[in-house]
Amino acid sequence: MKVSYNWLKWYIPDAPEAEKLADIFTYHVAEVESVEALPDGDSIFDIKILPNRAPDLLSHQGIARELSSLLSIKFVDPTPKYKVPESKSTELKVELNTNACRRYMGRIIRNVKVCPSPEWMIKHLESIGERSISNVVDATNIVMFDCGEPTHIFDLNKVKEKIIVRQAKEGETMTTLDNKKCTFTSSDFVIADIENALAIGGVKGGKAAEVDSKTTDLILEVANFDPTIVRKTSARTGIRTEGSKRWENSPSPELAAYGMLELSALIAEMCPEAIFEEVVDIYPKQPEEKKLVFSNERISSILGLKVTNEEIKNILERYHIEYTEKDGNFEITVPHMRLDLTSEEDMAEEIGRVLGYDKVKPIIPKIDFKSKANEDYEKMKKVRAYLLSQGYSEVMTTSFREKGQVEVLESASDKKFLRENLHVGLRESAELNKRNLPLLLQNQVMIFEIGTVWSPQEEMHIAFTDSTASEVKELSLDEFYKTIPLEFLSEPINFNSETKFKMWSLYPFISRDIAVWMPKDENAVTLKKLLIENATELLVKEPYLVDSFVGKDGRISYAFRLVFQSYERTLTDAEINEIMDKISNKIKAKNGWQVR
């Protein structure tokens, strides 16, 4: 999220310098990915707000309140400055016909003048990468970025009879403000009048009731929508907005009242002749007050740091969290914007980040190594060690297939089923590895896999194959375990701990074979040395002997395979041919040597 330092300073005038503030925020709240200094002296923070803190931190006020509490500095509450003229009675009708809307507030404002925004408003929006549209539209964006409450406005004279919040009709269509035609399903919900859909609930407004330069009367919409439905509609339509991003993270319905106050006050400031009507507020189910109980002892245990009662009290008071305490046991009233606080572990994280995790000393935990090992895991270790000792290599293939007996609820591809066996995936892996035998310095593929299958019950299986077989063998873990020789099972497992991982090249390899007649008193080692010396740094594996035999004249033939590969580029046949020509010329220069 883009955040303006100057905007924050409206609320926390005693804030540290931008660079220092970025470090404080990163170490205690959320990661600041970048800070951009603007020519006018402002600085723009790009802050990575995680979902658990989105309800209270996806706004300038939310961030300012957080920093005010964290640093114990003054927060300037703007509420007393918001002035709205006395409201007149209203005839606005609103019907709420879906559970997808948790609260809907509407208000008619008449006699407005749609015109360019004041300079301060344009500057605020431009500083965070938003363009100015008009005074009343900009006011809705200012409210969203300022307090975190997305709002919308309709042209009253384009709305037929009343506002209806309802589920969309299957196949119903609407054109959005940016001229995109959307077709709805019955799982979507819309803001509509008696004739048309006027907006996609929580996602985007429509053209039907768009505010333009001729608009004189408005309907303000400040609501609270179901996060799951908004997310699904946004994903299905491909429309992702700043508003939908906030609804997806479930801000509190309590925030709507503040959003209505701020939006009304901004329009009143810019349109002093405007006439305000009463707010219609439909709030079917207000959220219950939530309590959370935790103890000093438990917090200290989770953090690995002794925390005093006074330190906890100080943090709760700085964050304006109501609490009671007795003998180190605390009960708090969870603030309506802090829905992430649900357990003692959450409170430990909250207290720990405020105190600073640098105060937590790194201590290696005590582990009881005498505890009984998992029987299946021990069998898997023995099976793995046995197959490796027989020259097999382990592979791991995907658990998802195009067909099967157990289907997953959601899938990012066409593979929507859990595998019924291992042999299909292992056979595919064997075919892939056959094409890479030269690079692996192997003459045959010998691979195995240990993994779970669902048929439909969950079972652990072993599958193995080599390139000489006509099939893949697959057994259950217990069945295969019984085939391992008893003398092997009695031996301790001894894996080579000296083996180091080395990244492979992402570019294709080229292999070349060369066979050479040599005098019978010469050996393959001499030829191998010549090949290494002349094959350049592109030779990624030592040449290995693939064939040898003695001719009728007593000479011996050695055939070696060379594998070339680059870590920087794709090699060409021409450059490898040049290397092979050089090698051939070196061989021809040897007395009694001949390239076959």
Rosetta blueprint (number, residue, H / E / L):
1 M L
2 K E
3 V E
4 S E
5 Y H
6 N H
7 W H
8 L H
9 K H
10 W H
11 Y H
12 I L
13 P L
14 D L
15 A L
16 P L
17 E L
18 A H
19 E H
20 K H
21 L H
22 A H
23 D H
24 I H
25 F H
26 T H
27 Y H
28 H H
29 V L
30 A L
31 E E
32 V E
33 E E
34 S E
35 V E
36 E E
37 A E
38 L L
39 P L
40 D L
41 G L
42 D L
43 S E
44 I E
45 F E
46 D E
47 I E
48 K E
49 I L
50 L L
51 P H
52 N H
53 R H
54 A H
55 P H
56 D H
57 L H
58 L L
59 S L
60 H H
61 Q H
62 G H
63 I H
64 A H
65 R H
66 E H
67 L H
68 S H
69 S H
70 L H
71 L H
72 S L
73 I L
74 K L
75 F L
76 V L
77 D L
78 P L
79 T H
80 P H
81 K H
82 Y L
83 K L
84 V L
85 P L
86 E L
87 S L
88 K E
89 S L
90 T L
91 E L
92 L L
93 K L
94 V E
95 E E
96 L E
97 N L
98 T L
99 N L
100 A L
101 C E
102 R E
103 R E
104 Y E
105 M E
106 G E
107 R E
108 I E
109 I E
110 R E
111 N L
112 V L
113 K L
114 V L
115 C L
116 P L
117 S L
118 P L
119 E H
120 W H
121 M H
122 I H
123 K H
124 H H
125 L H
126 E H
127 S H
128 I L
129 G L
130 E L
131 R L
132 S L
133 I L
134 S L
135 N H
136 V H
137 V H
138 D H
139 A H
140 T H
141 N H
142 I H
143 V H
144 M H
145 F H
146 D H
147 C H
148 G L
149 E L
150 P L
151 T E
152 H E
153 I E
154 F E
155 D E
156 L H
157 N H
158 K H
159 V L
160 K L
161 E L
162 K L
163 I E
164 I E
165 V E
166 R E
167 Q E
168 A L
169 K L
170 E L
171 G L
172 E L
173 T E
174 M E
175 T E
176 T E
177 L L
178 D L
179 N L
180 K L
181 K E
182 C E
183 T E
184 F L
185 T L
186 S L
187 S L
188 D L
189 F E
190 V E
191 I E
192 A E
193 D L
194 I L
195 E L
196 N L
197 A E
198 L E
199 A E
200 I E
201 G L
202 G L
203 V L
204 K E
205 G E
206 G E
207 K L
208 A L
209 A L
210 E L
211 V L
212 D L
213 S L
214 K L
215 T L
216 T L
217 D L
218 L E
219 I E
220 L E
221 E E
222 V E
223 A E
224 N E
225 F E
226 D L
227 P H
228 T H
229 I H
230 V H
231 R H
232 K H
233 T H
234 S H
235 A H
236 R H
237 T H
238 G L
239 I L
240 R L
241 T L
242 E H
243 G H
244 S H
245 K H
246 R H
247 W H
248 E H
249 N L
250 S L
251 P L
252 S L
253 P L
254 E L
255 L H
256 A H
257 A H
258 Y H
259 G H
260 M H
261 L H
262 E H
263 L H
264 S H
265 A H
266 L H
267 I H
268 A H
269 E H
270 M H
271 C L
272 P L
273 E L
274 A L
275 I E
276 F E
277 E E
278 E L
279 V L
280 V E
281 D E
282 I E
283 Y L
284 P L
285 K L
286 Q L
287 P L
288 E L
289 E L
290 K L
291 K E
292 L E
293 V E
294 F E
295 S E
296 N H
297 E H
298 R H
299 I H
300 S H
301 S H
302 I H
303 L H
304 G L
305 L L
306 K L
307 V L
308 T L
309 N H
310 E H
311 E H
312 I H
313 K H
314 N H
315 I H
316 L H
317 E H
318 R H
319 Y L
320 H L
321 I L
322 E L
323 Y E
324 T E
325 E E
326 K E
327 D L
328 G L
329 N E
330 F E
331 E E
332 I E
333 T E
334 V L
335 P L
336 H L
337 M L
338 R L
339 L L
340 D L
341 L L
342 T L
343 S L
344 E H
345 E H
346 D H
347 M H
348 A H
349 E H
350 E H
351 I H
352 G H
353 R H
354 V H
355 L H
356 G L
357 Y H
358 D H
359 K H
360 V L
361 K L
362 P L
363 I L
364 I L
365 P L
366 K L
367 I L
368 D L
369 F L
370 K L
371 S L
372 K L
373 A L
374 N L
375 E H
376 D H
377 Y H
378 E H
379 K H
380 M H
381 K H
382 K H
383 V H
384 R H
385 A H
386 Y H
387 L H
388 L H
389 S H
390 Q L
391 G L
392 Y L
393 S E
394 E E
395 V L
396 M L
397 T L
398 T L
399 S L
400 F E
401 R E
402 E L
403 K L
404 G L
405 Q L
406 V E
407 E E
408 V L
409 L L
410 E L
411 S L
412 A L
413 S L
414 D L
415 K L
416 K L
417 F E
418 L E
419 R L
420 E L
421 N L
422 L L
423 H H
424 V H
425 G H
426 L H
427 R H
428 E H
429 S H
430 A H
431 E H
432 L H
433 N H
434 K H
435 R L
436 N L
437 L H
438 P H
439 L H
440 L H
441 L L
442 Q L
443 N L
444 Q L
445 V L
446 M E
447 I E
448 F E
449 E E
450 I E
451 G E
452 T E
453 V E
454 W E
455 S L
456 P L
457 Q L
458 E E
459 E E
460 M E
461 H E
462 I E
463 A E
464 F E
465 T E
466 D E
467 S L
468 T L
469 A L
470 S L
471 E L
472 V L
473 K E
474 E E
475 L E
476 S E
477 L H
478 D H
479 E H
480 F H
481 Y H
482 K L
483 T L
484 I L
485 P L
486 L H
487 E H
488 F H
489 L H
490 S L
491 E L
492 P L
493 I L
494 N L
495 F L
496 N L
497 S L
498 E L
499 T L
500 K L
501 F L
502 K L
503 M L
504 W L
505 S L
506 L L
507 Y L
508 P L
509 F L
510 I E
511 S E
512 R E
513 D E
514 I E
515 A E
516 V E
517 W E
518 M E
519 P L
520 K L
521 D L
522 E L
523 N L
524 A H
525 V H
526 T H
527 L H
528 K H
529 K H
530 L H
531 L H
532 I H
533 E H
534 N H
535 A L
536 T L
537 E L
538 L L
539 L E
540 V L
541 K L
542 E L
543 P L
544 Y E
545 L E
546 V E
547 D E
548 S E
549 F E
550 V E
551 G L
552 K L
553 D L
554 G L
555 R L
556 I E
557 S E
558 Y E
559 A E
560 F E
561 R E
562 L E
563 V E
564 F E
565 Q L
566 S L
567 Y L
568 E L
569 R L
570 T L
571 L L
572 T L
573 D H
574 A H
575 E H
576 I H
577 N H
578 E H
579 I H
580 M H
581 D H
582 K H
583 I H
584 S H
585 N H
586 K H
587 I H
588 K H
589 A L
590 K L
591 N L
592 G L
593 W L
594 Q E
595 V E
596 R L
